[in-house]
Amino acid sequence: MSTSTVKLAIEGGPPAVRSPLPPMYPGGLRIGREEEEAVLEVLRSKRLFRYYGPTPGPSKVAELEREFAAFMGAPYSVAVTSGSAALICALIGLGIGPGDEVIVPAYTWIASASAVLAAGGVPILAECDESLTIDPTDIERRITPRTKAIIPVHMRGAPCDMDGVMAVARKHGLKVLEDTAQADGASYRGRRLGSIGDAGAFSFQFNKIITCGEGGMVITGDREVWKRAVMYHDVIGGARNGIPEEEILPGVNFRMTELQGAVMLAQLRKLDALLADMRRNKAMLKATIEDVAARKGITFRKENDLAGDAAICLVFYLPDAARANTVAEALQAEGVGASVLYRPGHSDYHVYPYWTPIMRQRTWHPDGGPWRWHAGEVRYAPDACPRTLDLLGRAVHLDISPDLSNENIEELAEGLNKVLSAKC
């Protein structure tokens, strides 16, 4: 029977998705014997702290740093407690400080902008393009004499236009920090994301592709950036890493534990398989709706490097927000876990108008804060990046789990084709 003659679930018909879908915790659902054995090894040694314990032995965190750097193609790495800590340490490593402007995309988790504030800098919003990553052309429009860095965010697993970003950065002498929190292991033109700019920041929070519940990593090809990051992440990180006493700067404590390091070593060794499974599943599902998408004027998210995409999601655009919401609602009724990426009035810290503490320039002390240290006036407004809001408001998003079965994909395809045929 043609999908056009099947009654939609939202209108009382049977839902297309009848089998349970796996939750979107890629690495989390792959936790198994390898992670268990790694954690038990650490527990049995009673050596939970990286630098010492009751018995001597090698550090799991140090081993993770070496393997992660080699995997990503960078000479230096620093393991930290979270993705936010990775961003902050990387910014400190790059020399960002009071009043420096750092350009961030209008669509990213709020931590990308909050990290700039933590370093004493001022986040400046830039538009995204149809890839839902930062638009290099708009970056150039936002540059002032106070601009010091750019944070391209490889949002929802997809690589930014790094050729465009790096060209703008080189032209204006700016540092580039890749926020790779949602794209562990993805690549751009054959290079792993995070290794292209001056530094890369990664997250191992539970929603991320590989995970130890919480954690992060900084990578860089610049020894001076590494030295500053390693000193900042550990109050005595300079001494522990052989940095001369006359160069040591005060730090804080963003050290990763040995238990986290053990889990992450096992997870890192599963990363390529996770990416391969997500890429296969996304390609299969996308292929099933390409015909109806072409007939109905539906466009897919722009791919800056299709082969390098982590493939954690499928995103397509409807002509307007009203139709996007109608389609998403009908897909949800079919059991397809679809959503629209921006709905006015529905708070989401991934979308800049809802970064309330930043939009209202709140500070921890009435006499301090980066905006007071800034030489010029910075204003944020809900309509500052209209193109980004338009794209997000028309974007329908589906998670792509690596653990989707063929039956799951067939049922998702059935639901998608039913709804797109009837509602577009």
N, C-alpha and C positions, 0 to 999 in steps of 0.2 A: 504493500500500500504506500502511496506517495506520502511524504511527510506533510505536504500541503493539505491532505485530507484527514490527517490525524488531529483529534481534538487536543488542544493544549491543556496541560495540567492546571494552569491558572484559570482555565474556563471549565474545569471539572473533569478533564481527561486523566488517564493514568500517567504518572511521571515517567520520564524516560530513564532516569537513573534509579535502578533497583538494587544495585550492589553497593555496600558501604565504600565510601572513598577514603583513602588513607589521609590522615592529617598532614599538614605541610610542615613537617619537621624532618628535612632530608637526612642529615647526619644523625639526628636524634633517634630516628626509627631504625637506623642501622647499627646502633650500639649493641655490641654482642660480646662474644668470648674474648676478643682481642682487648677491648677496653677493660673488661673485668680482670683479666690477667695482669694488665699493666697497672691497674689501681692496686690490686692485691700485692704485687711486687713492691710497690712503694710502702704500703701499709705494713707489710712484714719487715721491711727494713727500718721502719719507724723514722725514716728520714723524710719528713714532710716539707722541710724548708730547703730552698735551693742550695744554700751555701754550706750547710753543715747539719749534723744529726748525731745520734749516739754511735753510729758506725760510719766509716768513710765509704764513699762510693760516688759513681758518676751522677750528674744531675739530669733528670728528665727534661727540665725546662731548657737547659743548655743544649741538649740533644735536639729538642724541638726547634730551637732557634736555628741551629745548623741545617736541619732538614728542610725547614720552611723556607729559609733563604735560598737554598739550592733549588727547591721546587719552583719558586717564583722567579728565579733568575736575578737575585740581588746579592751583593757581597755581605751586607750587614742586616741584622735584625735585632729587635728588642721585644721580648714577650712581656705582656702587661695584663692588667686585670679586666679590661673591657675594651670595646671598640671606642668608647668615648675617651678613655685613657690613651689609647693609641693615637687618636686625633690630636689630643692636647700635647702629648710628648713629641709628636711629629712637628707640630707648629712651633713648639719651643725649640726643637732641633733646627728648624729652618730660620730661627731668629725673629719670629713674629713677636711683637711687643706692644706696649701702650700706644693706642691711637692708630696703629697700622690698619689699613683697610684690606679685607680679604673677601674676594668675590665668591659667593656660594649660589648654587641653583635654588630657585624658588620651590622646587619639588625635591625634598630630601627629608630624612628624619631630622628633627630639631637639633640633635646632637652635633650635626655638622656645623651649625651656626653657634651653638652654645660653646663648643670647643674654642672657637675664635674668641669669644668673650673671656673664657677662662685664661687664655694666653694674653689678655689685655687688648686684643684687637677689636675691630668693628666689622661685623658682617655686612656685606653689600649684596643685595639680591640681584640675580640675573635670570632672564627668561630661559625656559627650556624649549627645545624644538620637538618635532614629531617623534624623536627617539625617546622623549621624556627624560633626556639628560641635557646638561647645560649647552646653550647655543653659543658657539665661539664668536659669532658676529655680535651678539648682545654683550658678551664679555667686554669686547673692545669699547662699546658705548659706555660701559660703567667705570672705566679706568680713569683715575685722577692722579695727581702727583703723590697722593698718600697711599695708593694701592701697592701692596707688597706681595700678594700671593693670590692664587686661584685654587679652589677646591672643586675639581670635577668629581661628581658622584656617579658611580656606575650603578644607576638605580634599577632596582628589580632585575639584577643580573646582567644587564645589557651594557656593553662598553660605550663610553662617550666617544665622540669624534676627537680622538687624542691627537691626530695630526693637526686639526684645527686649533685645539687648545694649546698645544705646544708651540705652534707658529705664533699665536698671539703672545704667549709668555716670553718667547725669545725676543720678539720684536720690542717688548716693553721692559725686559729685564725682570720678570716676575718669577717667583717660585711657584711650583705646582705640587700640591699634595693630593694624591688620588685617594678618595674615600671608596674603598673596595669592600665595605661591610656586607653588602648584599650580593657580591659577585666573586667570592673566593674561588680561585682557580680559573676564572674566565680569562679571555685574552683579546688582544687587538693586534691584528696583522702579525700574528705569530709570537707576540710577547705577552707574558702574563700581566694582567692588570695589577697595578701597584708598583711595577718595576719600570714604568715609562717616565713618570715625573721625577721630581727631586726626592720624593718619599711616598710611601703608600701606607695606608692604615686599614686594618682588617678587624672584623668582629667575629667572636665565637659564641655569641649569645644563642640561646636555644633555638630561635627561629632561623638562624643562619644555616648555610649549606653544610658546614662542619661545625661541631659544637663541643664545648665542655660545660655547657650551662651558662657560663659567662667567661669572658676573656678576650684578649686581642693581641695584635702584633703590629709592630712598625717595621717596615723594610726601607732600605735606602742604598744607593750606590756611592754615597758621599760619606767618607769617614768622619768629617767634622759634624755633619748632621747626626750621625750615629753617636758620637761622643756626647753631644749635648742632650740627645734623647735618653741615653743610658744613664747619664748623671741625673737627669730630672726624674726619671722613673724610680730611682732608688736613692735614698738620702745619703748613702755612702757608695753609690754606684761608681763614682769615679775611682775610688781607691780599690774597689773590688775588680775593676776592669783595667787596671794598670795605667790609668791616666795620671800624668805627673801632678804632684800636689799643687804646684803653682797655677795649674789650669782648672782645678776643680771648682765647680759651682754648686750651690746648695740645691738639694732635690727634695722630693716628697716620697711617697710610697705607693707605687703602682705595680709591685712585684707579683708575678704569677706564682702560684703554689706548685709543688711537685705533683700533687694529685691532678690538677688541671693539665699540667704538662704531659703526664702519662696518658690521659684520655685523648689529648690533642694529637699525640704521636700516632695513636691508632686511627683516629679520624682522618688525619692528613693522608694516610696510606690508602684510604678509601675514596679520596676526593675524585680522582679521575673516573672511577666507576660510577660515582654519583652523577657527575657531569654527563657521562655517556648515556646513562639511563634517562636523565631529564631531556637531553637533546633528542634522543630517539622518540620519547613520548610526545614531545612538543611537535616534532616534525610530522608524526603520524596524525595527531589531532588537527593540526593546521591544514594538512592536506585534505582532510575530509570536509572542510568548510570553505575551501578556496573558490569552488564553483558558485556557491550561493552568495559568497561575499562579492564576487565579481558582478553577479547579476543585480545585487541589491545596492551597489555603490558603497560597500563597507571597505575600509582600508585598514591594513595592519600597521602596527607600530613600526616606524622606520628602524632598520637594522644597520648600525655603523660597521658591524662585522658579524655576519650571520654565523660563521663558523666559530667565532669566539664567544658568542652568547652563552651564558650559563644555563639559559632555558628554564628558569624557575617559574616562568609565567607566559601566558599568551594574552596579548592586549590588541584589541581592535577598536577602531573609531566609528561611531555613528555620525550622521550629519549634524545632529544637534543634541543638546543635553536631555531634552524631553524624551527623544526616542531611545537614547542610551539608558535612561532610567526605566523606561517601559520594557526594553529588552532584558535588562538585568533582573527585573522583578519576575518576568516570565521564566527566565533561566533558573532562578532560585526555586520557583515552583516545580520545575522539572527535576530538581535535585542537583543541578549544576551550580557549584558554588561561585557564582559570578558576583561582581560588584562594580560600581562606578567609582573611579578614583577620587572624585571631588563632588560633594553635594553640599551646597551652601547651607549653613546651619547645623551640619553634622561634623563636630570637631574631630580633627585628625592631625596629629603632630607631624605628619609627612608633608603637609601643605601649609605654606608660609602664613596665610592669614590667621591660622590657629596657633602660631608661635606667640601667644599672648605676652609672656614675660619679655620677649625681645621686641615685639611690635610696640609695646608701651615703655620700652627702655627702663625696665626696673633694675635696680642695683641692690647689692647686699648692704651698702652703707650710703647714707645720704650725701656724703662728700666724695664718694668714689665712683668708679665705673668707667668702662672704656669710652662711653660717649662724652664724658666730662674731660677725658684726656685727649680727645680728638680735636684737631685744629679747626675743623669745619663743622657745619650743621648736617646731621643725618636725620632724614625723615622716612618713616615706614608708613605705608598705607595699604589697606586691603586690596586696592586695585593697582598696586605697583607693577604687577606682572600679568596683564590681562591675557596674553597669549597662552601662558602656562595654565591659567585657570580654565580657559576655553578648551584646551586639549584634554585636561584632566576630567573636565565635566562631560566630555563626549567619549571618554575611554572606558571600555568594558574590560575587566581584568579577571583572568582565571589562573589559579595556581596550577603548576604542573609538578606533581610529585614524582620522584624517581620510582616510587613503588606502585604506580598505577598498573593494573593488570590490563591485558588485552580486552577483557570484558568491560572494565571501567572505561577504557577509551572508546569502545563501541557505543556504550550507553551515553557517554558525554557527547559524542558525535551526533547521536540520534537527537538528543535534547537541543543541541546547538542548531542543527539543521531544521528541526521543527520550528523553533522560535524565530530564527532569522528568516525563514521562508514566510512565516505568518505575520511577523511584526515589523518588517522593514520594507 
